[in-house]
Amino acid sequence: MTQVTISSKFQVVIPKDIRGQAHLKKGEKLVALFKDGVITLIPERPLKSLRGTFRGMNAEGVREERDRA
């Protein structure tokens, strides 16, 4: 587990190995969430980047026809 330090300006540096694993780029925006004492940083990804993710997925039976209105 990698440890980071909060600076006097409340800034945190994301370690290089984690930046690489998460494919983070300079200037990229992150969403910060706090729940049950845990801080989570989630990269903001454009919807275009999800294109093709669910290709071939069978959506049959996921929702009832009456729920689609």
DSSP file (Angstrom, degrees, kcal/mol; ACC not computed):
  #  RESIDUE AA STRUCTURE BP1 BP2  ACC     N-H-->O    O-->H-N    N-H-->O    O-->H-N    TCO  KAPPA ALPHA  PHI   PSI    X-CA   Y-CA   Z-CA
    1    1 A M              0   0    0      0, 0.0     2,-0.4     0, 0.0     0, 0.0   0.000 360.0 360.0 360.0 132.0    0.0    0.0    0.0
    2    2 A T        -     0   0    0     13,-0.0     2,-0.4     0, 0.0     0, 0.0  -0.714 360.0-149.2 -91.5 136.3    1.4    3.4   -1.0
    3    3 A Q        -     0   0    0     -2,-0.4     2,-0.3     2,-0.0     0, 0.0  -0.855  12.0-169.8-107.7 140.8    1.2    6.2    1.5
    4    4 A V        -     0   0    0     -2,-0.4     2,-0.4    11,-0.0    10,-0.1  -0.850  14.3-133.2-123.8 162.5    0.9    9.9    0.5
    5    5 A T        -     0   0    0     -2,-0.3     2,-0.5     8,-0.1     8,-0.4  -0.934  15.2-128.2-118.5 139.5    1.2   13.1    2.6
    6    6 A I        -     0   0    0     -2,-0.4     6,-0.2     6,-0.1     4,-0.0  -0.750  29.9-136.4 -85.1 127.5   -1.2   16.1    2.5
    7    7 A S    >   -     0   0    0      4,-2.6     3,-2.1    -2,-0.5    -1,-0.1  -0.165  29.5 -96.1 -76.3 174.6    0.7   19.3    1.9
    8    8 A S  T 3  S+     0   0    0      1,-0.3    -1,-0.1     2,-0.1    -2,-0.0   0.707 129.9  53.0 -64.1 -19.4    0.1   22.6    3.8
    9    9 A K  T 3  S-     0   0    0      2,-0.1    -1,-0.3     0, 0.0    -2,-0.1   0.195 122.6-108.7 -98.0  14.2   -2.2   23.6    0.9
   10   10 A F  S <  S+     0   0    0     -3,-2.1     2,-0.3     1,-0.2    -2,-0.1   0.816  71.7 145.5  61.4  34.6   -4.2   20.3    1.3
   11   11 A Q        -     0   0    0      2,-0.0    -4,-2.6    -6,-0.0     2,-0.4  -0.772  32.8-160.9-101.5 148.5   -2.7   18.9   -2.0
   12   12 A V        -     0   0    0     -2,-0.3     2,-0.5    -6,-0.2    -6,-0.1  -0.990  11.4-140.5-128.8 136.7   -1.9   15.3   -2.5
   13   13 A V        -     0   0    0     -8,-0.4    -8,-0.1    -2,-0.4     3,-0.0  -0.862  18.1-135.0 -96.4 126.3    0.5   13.8   -5.2
   14   14 A I        -     0   0    0     -2,-0.5     5,-0.1     1,-0.1   -10,-0.0  -0.709  33.5-110.7 -79.3 122.2   -0.8   10.6   -6.8
   15   15 A P     >  -     0   0    0      0, 0.0     4,-2.5     0, 0.0     3,-0.5  -0.147  21.1-117.3 -57.3 148.8    2.1    8.2   -6.9
   16   16 A K  H  > S+     0   0    0      1,-0.2     4,-2.3     2,-0.2     5,-0.2   0.856 112.0  54.1 -56.9 -42.3    3.6    7.4  -10.4
   17   17 A D  H  > S+     0   0    0      1,-0.2     4,-2.0     2,-0.2    -1,-0.2   0.878 111.7  45.3 -64.3 -36.1    2.8    3.7  -10.2
   18   18 A I  H  > S+     0   0    0     -3,-0.5     4,-2.4     2,-0.2    -2,-0.2   0.892 110.5  53.7 -73.0 -40.0   -0.9    4.4   -9.5
   19   19 A R  H  X>S+     0   0    0     -4,-2.5     5,-2.3     1,-0.2     4,-0.5   0.904 111.1  47.7 -58.3 -40.4   -1.0    7.1  -12.2
   20   20 A G  H ><5S+     0   0    0     -4,-2.3     3,-0.7     2,-0.2    -2,-0.2   0.919 111.4  48.1 -67.6 -44.5    0.3    4.6  -14.6
   21   21 A Q  H 3<5S+     0   0    0     -4,-2.0    -1,-0.2     1,-0.2    -2,-0.2   0.861 116.5  43.8 -63.9 -35.9   -2.2    1.8  -13.6
   22   22 A A  H 3<5S-     0   0    0     -4,-2.4    -1,-0.2    -5,-0.1    -2,-0.2   0.476 106.1-128.7 -88.6  -2.8   -5.1    4.3  -13.8
   23   23 A H  T <<5 +     0   0    0     -3,-0.7     2,-0.2    -4,-0.5    -3,-0.2   0.895  43.5 176.1  56.0  43.7   -3.9    5.7  -17.1
   24   24 A L      < -     0   0    0     -5,-2.3     2,-0.3    -6,-0.2    -1,-0.2  -0.560  13.8-155.4 -80.8 144.1   -4.2    9.3  -15.7
   25   25 A K    >   -     0   0    0     -2,-0.2     3,-1.9     1,-0.0     2,-0.1  -0.837  30.7 -85.5-117.7 156.1   -3.0   12.2  -17.8
   26   26 A K  T 3  S+     0   0    0     -2,-0.3     3,-0.1     1,-0.3    -1,-0.0  -0.362 115.1  15.3 -58.4 131.4   -1.8   15.7  -16.9
   27   27 A G  T 3  S+     0   0    0      1,-0.3    -1,-0.3    -2,-0.1     2,-0.1   0.369  89.7 144.2  84.9  -4.8   -4.7   18.1  -16.4
   28   28 A E    <   -     0   0    0     -3,-1.9     2,-0.3     1,-0.1    -1,-0.3  -0.380  48.2-122.7 -67.8 145.7   -7.3   15.3  -16.2
   29   29 A K        -     0   0    0     15,-0.3    15,-2.5    -3,-0.1     2,-0.4  -0.685  22.5-161.7 -94.0 143.9  -10.2   15.9  -13.8
   30   30 A L  E     -A   43   0A   0     -2,-0.3     2,-0.5    13,-0.2    11,-0.0  -0.934  15.2-133.8-121.2 146.5  -11.1   13.6  -11.0
   31   31 A V  E     -A   42   0A   0     11,-3.4    11,-2.8    -2,-0.4     2,-0.5  -0.877  21.3-148.8 -96.9 129.8  -14.3   13.3   -9.0
   32   32 A A  E     -A   41   0A   0     -2,-0.5     2,-0.4     9,-0.2     9,-0.2  -0.880  16.7-177.4-103.8 127.4  -13.8   13.2   -5.2
   33   33 A L  E     -A   40   0A   0      7,-2.7     7,-2.8    -2,-0.5     2,-0.4  -0.944  11.3-161.8-122.6 144.4  -16.3   11.2   -3.1
   34   34 A F  E     +A   39   0A   0     -2,-0.4     2,-0.3     5,-0.2     5,-0.2  -0.985  22.4 154.2-127.0 121.9  -16.3   10.8    0.7
   35   35 A K  E >   -A   38   0A   0      3,-2.2     3,-1.7    -2,-0.4    -2,-0.1  -0.967  66.6 -10.4-150.0 130.4  -18.4    8.0    2.3
   36   36 A D  T 3  S-     0   0    0     -2,-0.3     3,-0.1     1,-0.3    -1,-0.0   0.849 128.3 -51.3  52.0  41.1  -18.0    6.2    5.6
   37   37 A G  T 3  S+     0   0    0      1,-0.2     2,-0.5     0, 0.0    -1,-0.3   0.571 114.1 115.5  78.6   9.0  -14.6    7.7    6.3
   38   38 A V  E <   -A   35   0A   0     -3,-1.7    -3,-2.2     2,-0.0     2,-0.5  -0.948  52.9-151.8-117.1 130.3  -13.1    6.8    2.9
   39   39 A I  E     -A   34   0A   0     -2,-0.5     2,-0.4    -5,-0.2    -5,-0.2  -0.878  16.6-170.9 -98.6 127.1  -12.0    9.3    0.2
   40   40 A T  E     -A   33   0A   0     -7,-2.8    -7,-2.7    -2,-0.5     2,-0.5  -0.973  11.3-157.1-122.1 131.5  -12.3    7.9   -3.4
   41   41 A L  E     -A   32   0A   0     -2,-0.4    -9,-0.2    -9,-0.2    -2,-0.0  -0.936  12.8-172.6-107.4 125.4  -11.0    9.7   -6.5
   42   42 A I  E     -A   31   0A   0    -11,-2.8   -11,-3.4    -2,-0.5     2,-0.1  -0.972  24.9-121.5-121.6 123.7  -12.6    8.6   -9.8
   43   43 A P  E     -A   30   0A   0      0, 0.0     2,-0.7     0, 0.0   -13,-0.2  -0.387  25.6-124.7 -62.1 135.9  -11.3    9.8  -13.2
   44   44 A E        -     0   0    0    -15,-2.5   -15,-0.3    -2,-0.1     0, 0.0  -0.752  34.0-170.9 -81.8 117.0  -13.9   11.7  -15.1
   45   45 A R        -     0   0    0     -2,-0.7     2,-0.1     2,-0.0     5,-0.0  -0.908  22.9-117.3-113.1 137.1  -14.3    9.9  -18.5
   46   46 A P    >   -     0   0    0      0, 0.0     3,-1.4     0, 0.0     4,-0.4  -0.398  25.6-118.8 -67.6 149.7  -16.2   11.2  -21.5
   47   47 A L  G >  S+     0   0    0      1,-0.3     3,-1.8     2,-0.2     4,-0.3   0.815 111.2  68.5 -59.0 -30.3  -19.1    9.0  -22.5
   48   48 A K  G >  S+     0   0    0      1,-0.3     3,-1.5     2,-0.2    -1,-0.3   0.835  89.6  63.3 -57.9 -31.9  -17.5    8.5  -25.9
   49   49 A S  G <  S+     0   0    0     -3,-1.4    -1,-0.3     1,-0.3    -2,-0.2   0.692  97.9  56.6 -68.7 -16.4  -14.8    6.5  -24.2
   50   50 A L  G X  S+     0   0    0     -3,-1.8     3,-2.4    -4,-0.4     4,-0.4   0.492  76.3 128.2 -90.6  -4.4  -17.4    3.9  -23.2
   51   51 A R  T <  S+     0   0    0     -3,-1.5    -3,-0.0    -4,-0.3    -4,-0.0  -0.294  78.4  12.2 -57.5 128.1  -18.5    3.3  -26.8
   52   52 A G  T >  S+     0   0    0     -2,-0.0     3,-1.2     1,-0.0    -1,-0.3   0.372  90.0 119.5  87.6  -4.5  -18.5   -0.4  -27.6
   53   53 A T  T <  S+     0   0    0     -3,-2.4    -2,-0.1     1,-0.3    -3,-0.0   0.889  83.1  34.7 -60.3 -40.5  -18.1   -1.5  -24.0
   54   54 A F  T >  S+     0   0    0     -4,-0.4     3,-2.1     3,-0.1    -1,-0.3   0.116  82.9 147.4-104.7  21.0  -21.4   -3.4  -24.0
   55   55 A R  T <  S+     0   0    0     -3,-1.2     3,-0.1     1,-0.3    -4,-0.0  -0.343  72.4  16.0 -58.6 130.9  -21.2   -4.6  -27.6
   56   56 A G  T 3  S+     0   0    0      1,-0.3    -1,-0.3    -2,-0.1     2,-0.2   0.433  88.5 145.9  85.9  -0.9  -22.9   -8.1  -27.8
   57   57 A M    <   -     0   0    0     -3,-2.1     2,-0.8     1,-0.1    -1,-0.3  -0.497  50.1-129.6 -71.6 136.6  -24.6   -7.8  -24.5
   58   58 A N        -     0   0    0     -2,-0.2    -1,-0.1     1,-0.1    -3,-0.0  -0.794  25.8-179.7 -88.7 110.6  -28.0   -9.5  -24.4
   59   59 A A    >   +     0   0    0     -2,-0.8     3,-1.9     2,-0.1     4,-0.5   0.374  37.0 128.5 -91.6   3.8  -30.5   -6.9  -23.0
   60   60 A E  T 3  S+     0   0    0      1,-0.3    -2,-0.1     2,-0.1     0, 0.0  -0.407  78.2  10.3 -64.5 129.8  -33.4   -9.3  -23.2
   61   61 A G  T 3  S+     0   0    0      2,-0.3    -1,-0.3    -2,-0.2     3,-0.1   0.477  94.2 112.0  82.9   2.1  -35.3   -9.5  -19.9
   62   62 A V  S <  S+     0   0    0     -3,-1.9     2,-0.4     1,-0.2    -2,-0.1   0.930  87.1  11.7 -72.8 -45.0  -33.4   -6.6  -18.3
   63   63 A R  S    S-     0   0    0     -4,-0.5    -2,-0.3     5,-0.0    -1,-0.2  -0.972  81.9-113.1-132.0 148.2  -36.5   -4.3  -18.3
   64   64 A E    >>  -     0   0    0     -2,-0.4     3,-1.2    -3,-0.1     4,-0.5  -0.483  30.2-117.0 -74.0 150.1  -40.1   -5.0  -18.8
   65   65 A E  G >4 S+     0   0    0      1,-0.3     3,-1.2     2,-0.2     4,-0.2   0.864 115.1  56.8 -55.4 -39.0  -41.7   -3.4  -21.9
   66   66 A R  G >4 S+     0   0    0      1,-0.2     3,-0.7     2,-0.2    -1,-0.3   0.737  99.7  60.0 -68.8 -21.1  -44.0   -1.3  -19.7
   67   67 A D  G <4 S+     0   0    0     -3,-1.2    -1,-0.2     1,-0.2    -2,-0.2   0.614  90.4  71.0 -79.6 -12.6  -41.0    0.2  -17.9
   68   68 A R  G <<        0   0    0     -3,-1.2    -1,-0.2    -4,-0.5    -2,-0.2   0.552 360.0 360.0 -83.3  -8.1  -39.6    1.7  -21.1
   69   69 A A    <         0   0    0     -3,-0.7    -1,-0.2    -4,-0.2    -2,-0.1   0.471 360.0 360.0 -73.0 360.0  -42.3    4.4  -21.5
